[in-house]
Amino acid sequence: MNLSAALRRTTTALIALSVVLAGNAIGQSITIASPGTTGALIDPQKNNTIAAYTVSQLLADPLLYYLDGEYQGRLATDWTFDEASLTYTFNLRQGVAFQNGVPFTADAVVFSIERILDQDDPLPLAGALANVVAVRAVDDATVQIEINSVNPDFLLNLALAYIVEPSSSAAGGTAVGSGPYTVTDYEPDQRIVLSRFDGYWDGTPELAEIIVRNIPDPGTLVLELEAGTVDLIMFTPPMEVVRLGGAGFTPMPFVAVNSAYVALNNANLDLDLRQAICYAIDRDVVLSTAYAGLGQPQFTVARDDGWARDTSVSGYSYDPERAMQILDAAGIVDGDGDGWREIDGQNIDLDFQSRGDGEWLLSTQIIQQFLEDVGLRSSITTSERLTYYDAVRLGDYDLGWFISNAQPEPPIMNGIFHSTEFWNVTQVPRDDLDVFIDTGRGTADQAARTEAYFGLQRVIYEDAVQCPMFWVEQAHVANSDLDGVRVSAQGVLLNGHQWSKP
C-alpha cells in the first residue's frame, strides 16, 4: 500500500469525523479558505491581496465591477467621461444604506477616495489611483472624479476602491461598508465570521453566514475541502486542480492576467548579472514541475495574444551557455576554484526570498538549482505570505519568485513598473518606464498606446528589469453544490449576496 495515499485517506476521514461529532454542518453557512498565515483585514480599504479583496467585497461595494470583459455598475448605476475636462461623472445608486444605517451619498465616495490617496497615510490602492486630481460631490446622487490624463485602466483600478462610511473610521474605528455581510467575529490571521446584512441594497443575501479562514499548509487546505469542512479554497495548488476537478469538485480558473516572474532587485544586481540570471532559468521545467503545466510561457510583459505584444522583442530563453558568457565577460568568475563565481574577489551569495508554501517554494528551489549550474550561489529565505511581500516590496532581497496581476485589456504587465506603484519591487524608480506607462494609460489612441507598450517591453528586456517566466493558470476550487460564485479576471470572488448552498 502507498503510505502517503493511506495517510491522506486517514487524515481526510478524521477531519470528516470531527465535523460530524462537532455538529458543524450548517445548511446556510459556508467556509472559504486561502493559504498562508496572514489573513485579511476587516477594514475594506486596507487589504492588498486577491484573497483579502474577496473579504473587502463581502463587506463593502465599489462603484463598479469588471466581470466577463465588461464593467457593471454597483454603487454607481452609470457614468460618463468628458475627455475635454478629463472628468468622470458617476450617477449613484439611490436607497443604499451602510451597515451602520447611514445613507450612502456622494460624500462617502469623496471621503473614500481621498482616504486612499492621503499623502500622510496612503492606502494600498493609492498608486493605482495616482492620477486622480480631484473628487467632487455635485449633489448627493452625483460625484465627479477628475484625472490628470486619459487613463484606459482607470475604471479597472477603481473597481478595487471600496466605499466606506466616513464617520465609521474616525478615532481609530474600523471603516464600515455597504456590503452584504458584516463582521461578527474576528480572530486576526485565523478567521473572520461574517453574518448576513439583511438591509443589503441588492437583495437579502442567500447565506446566513460566511466564515473566512487561513490555512497555512496547502495540503491541509485540499484535505479540508475533500472532507467537507471547507466549501471553497482559493489559490488551489496547481497539482491538485485537475485531480479535484476529476473528483467532482468545481475548478474556477482565472487565467488571463497572472504573471509569474523572477523579481530582480535592480539596486543590488548589475545589468550583466540580471541578464545572466534570466538566461540561466528553464521556465518550462518550473512550469511543468511546480505548476503542473498550468500556464503559458511568457517572454515579455505582454501576452502573445494581445495587441500590445511587440513580436520583435524575443525575451530571454533558456541559454545557460549565454549566461556564462555574459558572466565571464563581466569578470564575474570563479577565481578560487570552489565552483562559485565572485565579484571583485568576493563570493556571491544572492538573497533569494520566497514564500514558504507549496509551488512558491518549489519554484524557488528549482530556480536556485539552475543558478548553481552557472556558478551563482543563492540562499533561500522563506517567510509567510505578507512578510515575504513586504521584504520584496521594500527591497530586502536580491531575487524573489513573484506572481502579479496584469491589466486584462490589453493583457500586459504595466503598472508594477511605475515609480508610484505600491507593487513596484524593482527598487529603482525610472523616468523612462514611467513615461511609457503614463503614455500607454494616458490616451485612447491605440496606435499611441501600442508604441508606448512596445517601448516598455524593449527597455524591460534590454535592461533585464525582471525575468518573465509564464502566465499562470490559477484556480479556486469549490464544492459542486456551491452556487452563484463569480470570479473576476484577477481572481476576486464576486456577488457574495448570490452565493448559495442547499
Protein Blocks (a to p, Z undefined) as FASTA:
>chain_A
ZZklmmmmmmmmmmmmmmmmnopacfkbccdddedjbdcdfbfklgcbfklmmmmmmmpc
cfbdceehiacdfkbmbdcddfklopacddddehiacfkopacdfklmmmmmmmmmomkl
ccfklmmmmmpfbdcdfblmbccdddfbdcfklmmmmmmmccddfklmgghiacddfbfb
dcfbdcehkbccddddfkbfnbpafbfbdcddddfblklmmmmmmnopafbdghiafklm
mmmmmnopacdddfklpccdddddfklpcfklmmmmmmmpcfklmmmmmnnopacddfbf
bdfkbcklcfklnbjaddfklmmmmmmmnopacfkonopaceehiacdddddddfehjlm
mmmmmmmmmmmmnopacddddddfklmmmmmmnopafbdcddddddfbdcddfklmpfkl
mklcnopacfklmmmmmmmmmpcblklmmmmmmmmmmmmmmnombacfbdcdddddddfk
lghiacdfkopaehkllgccZZ
